[in-house]
């Protein structure tokens, strides 16, 4: 285990290169270093959903009724 601590960077590089790297304690393997698979990111073209999404002109305006309800100023809000 101590040797693994001293050489961790090298062991990680070996695991990333595809080698099976086992770390042992008292001669018994206890862990295996394995790289995390990262999904390849694909580029999405601009305008992919053009014409399919509609956003109301007032979407960013405050919802005064909901704010009043959250502040406890209204008993019920009709959604």
ABEGO torsion letter per residue (X at the ends): XAAAAAAAAAAAAAAAAGBBBBBBBGGBBABBBBBBBBBBBBBBBBGAABGABBBBAAAABBBAAAAAAAAGABABBBX
